[in-house]
Amino acid sequence: MVVLASCKKDEHKIYYEGGTAPALTAAFTTTSTLDSTHKNDPALKLSWTNPDYQFTTGVSSHDVTYYLQVDTTGSNFTNPNKLEVSISKDLSVNYTVKELNGLLSRMNLLEDIPHNMEFRIKATLDNNSVPLYSNVIKQTITPYLDVVVPLPPTGDLYITGNAMASDWTNSPPANQKMTKVSKVEYTITVPLVSGKQYKFLSTPGQWQPQYGGKDKNGGDLAYNMGLPGQSDPDAIPTPDAAGNYKITVNFKTGKYTVDKQ
């Protein structure tokens, strides 16, 4: 006779017990006014402590990912234009004048005027879980004009492609000339249907400089300035839904947007 016996298996669950918010320190090695003539000089070093994530089994062996968050004072890191940069597993990061200015340019801040800025570190475990935030470092910084994508050398920008009535041409008509909102931003409102493509040109009668992108609803701007080794960017596909669209190109941020009107 065989006797069957059963037992309940003990369950060993691991629980998160907490961690220590990173302690952030900053060393600014340049004046608050950034100077393009010294763009390769060191400008900022940020260092922080390990948050030592704790579980019931002890200190976590999981990789910690750090993010530098930058925002304007008073926004409490809720500004839509706030910056978040992944720093992987390091406990410090260094920026030159050009690199720091580039961070502020991506936030679309006006140049040549001072801005009250705040810096902090966000630490996370896998899948952006259990975030811990450092103390906030404040600094007033005056950025200079810098652009992610080279400006049109003529100061003008045209839209061309089979999405336009004139089709692909390097001499688009006057009604395809974009409005210059500022020295870094251009816009135009045009009717679009799906399944078409377009690009932007600067010099009538020439195919370069040429600007394009991959995303139909807006994204990163790519370019060919006609220099050796450069190739033409992708043509931008039109949105799925037909309608009038406002297309905006921003060379400072290196982005274009496509908004239905």
N, C-alpha and C positions, 0 to 999 in steps of 0.2 A: 504494500500500500504506500502511495506517495502522498506526503503531506505538503500542501502549497502554503507558503507563508508570504505575506507582503509587508513591506515597511515603507514609511513615508520618507522620501529623500529630502534631506536638509537643503534649503535654498540659501545661498550666500549672495546677497545683493550688495552692490557697491554704491555708496551714496556720496554725493558731493558735499563737502563740509565747509567750503569757502576758500578764500584766498586773500591776498593783500594787494590793494590797489597799487599799481606801479608809481614809484616816486620819480617824477620827471624833473630834470635840471636842464638848463639851456645856457649856452655860451655864444653870445652874438659878437663876432669878431670884425664887424664892419659898422659904419654909422647907420642910423635909421633910414637915411636916404640912399637907396641903392644906385650905384653908378655904373653905367654900361661900359665905361672905359676901363673898369676894373672887374669885368665880368668873371674872370677866372680866379679871383681872390676868394679865400674862404669867407663865408658869411655867417654860418650858423652850425653849431654842433648840439644835438639833442642826445641826452643819455637818460636811461631809466632802469629801474630795478626789476628783477624777476618777480612776478606776482605769486609764485609758489602755490599753485592750485593744490588744494588738499582734498583727498578722498578718504574714505574709511580705511583704505589700504595703505594710506600714507601720501607722500608728495606725488603728484601726477607725473607720469613719464611721457604723457602726450606732448606733442609739439605745440608750442604756443605761437600764435600768429599775432603780430602787432600792426596797428594801423596808426599813422599820423593823421590827426584831424585838425583842420585849420578853418577858422571862421572869424567873422567880424565881431568885435565886442558888442554885447547886448543881444546877439542872436541866439545865444545858448546852444550853439551847434545845431540849429534847426533851419538855418538859411538854405534855400534850395541850391545856392551856388557854393555851399561849403565844400571843402576839399577833404577827401579821404584817400590816403596813399598806403598801400600795403608795404610793410618793411620786413616781411618774413619772420625769421627767428632771431634777428640781431637785437642787441640791447642798446644800440646807438646808431645815429645816422648823421652824415655831414652834408652840407649844401654849400655850393659856391654862390657867388652873387647872382650869376645867370640862372642857376637852378632854383634858388629861392625866388627870384623875380618870376621865373616860369610858373612856379606854384601859384603865385598871386595872379598871374595873367590868366590861368585856367579858371580863376574865380570871377573873371570879367570885371576886375576892379579898375577904376579910373587911374591912369598913370599921372605922375608928377604932383600928386596931392597925398598927404599923409593919411594912413588908415590905421585905426586901432584894431590890432589882430590878436587872436587867442590861439594857442597851440595846446594840444593834449594828446596822450597816447591811449588807444583802446586795445586791450589785450583780450584774446578769445582763444577757446579751444576748438576742437573739430566742429565744422558746420556752423561757425560763428556763434557758438554756444557760450553761456555764462560769461558775458563781457564784463571786464573790470576797467574803470577809467582812472587815469592819473589825475594829479592836480593840473591846474591850468596855468600856462605861462603867457603873460601879456607883453606885447611889444608894439610900438608904433612904427610903421614901415611905410616909406614912400617908394612905390615901384616906378620903373621907367617903362616906356613903350617897348614891348617885345611881342613877337607874333609866333604862333606855332607853325603857321603856313605862310610862305612868302607873299607879300602884298602884290597886287597887279601893278606892274611897272608903269603902265599908262595912267593909273588912277581910275580906270573905267573897267566895268565888268559886263559881259553879255551872256545871255543864255542861248544855247543852240542845241539842235538834236531833232530826231524825228517826232519828238513830242511837240515841236513847234510847227507852225504852218510853213515856215521856210525850209524845213527839214535840216539835214546836216549841212552846214555851211560855215566857213570861217569869216564870212562877211555878213553877219546877221543884220536885219533891218533895225531901224532906230527904236521901234517899239519893243525890241528885245534887249534894250540897254537897261541894266538894273539901276535902281535908285541908290545913290551913295548916302547912307545914313550918317556915317562917320568915316574916318580914315581907315577903319578896320572892319566896317560892316556895310553890306549891300543887301538890297531886297527887291523883289518883284512879285507881283500877283498875276498868275496866268491860269487859263483853263487847261486841265490835264485829263487824259483818259488812260486807262490801264494798258499795259503791254508796250509802252513806249520808253524812250530813254532821252537823257539830256546831259550836257556838260556846261562848263562856264569857260569863256575865253576873255582875254584881256585886250589883245591887239587885233583890230580888224584886218583881214587879209592874211593872218597867220594862225597856225594851229597851236603854237605854244607862245606864251604860257597857257596851260590848260589845266582845269580843275575838275575833279569828279568824285565819285564815291560809290559805295556798294549798297547802301541802305535806302530803301524807298521812302521811309518815313523820317529820314534825318539821321545823321551820324558823323563819322570822322571824314574830314575833307582830305583828299589825296591830290597830288599835283605833279606836273612835269613843266619845269621852267625852261626846257630846251637845252639843258646842260648835258655834257657827255655822261653816258651811263644811266640817264634817267629814261623811264618809259612812261607811256601815256597811262593815266589812271582809268579805272573802270567808269563806264557811263552809268549815271544814276537812273535806276528804274522808276517809272512813275507809280504812284499809289494805286491800290486795287480799285478804289471807288472813284468814279469820275466826278469832277467838280472844279471849282476855282480854288487855287492853292497859293498861299503866300510862302515864298521860298526866301530864306534868309541865310546869307553866308557870312560867317564871322572868322576873319583871319587871325584874330588875337587868340581865340579859343581853339581854332582849327576845326570848327564844327559847322554843319549846315542843318537847318530845320525846315520841315515841310508841314505847314499847318493849313487845314481845310478852312475856308472862309464861309 
